[in-house]
Amino acid sequence: MKVSIDISYYPLMEDYKPTIKRFIASLSANPAITVKPNSMSTHVFGEFDETMQAVTQCIKDAFEIPSSVFVIKIMNLDRDK
């Protein structure tokens, strides 16, 4: 099953941009998924298992930063087409 995920990441710190860029780079390093960042959120597309595993691991790694907030929407269809 294909999924589309919309992720908004809010690291609650003054210098937040490098942290968001690292999160997006971490997602983008996975060849099994498609990552398309924009100015408001990051869209991730792929097969359910691979995509959810990649997103879960990247969020877990990002939680090393204190006070990180994620807003996530998951759709059971491929909105990349």
HUCORFEN-V724392 format. One record per helix or strand. SS is the DSSP state (H for helix, E for strand). FROM is the first residue (numbers start at 1). TO is the last residue. Records with the same first field share a line. If there is no record, write none. Layout:
BEGIN
SS=FROM-TO / FROM-TO
END
This chain:
BEGIN
E=2-11 / 34-37 / 42-47 / 68-75
H=17-28 / 48-62
END
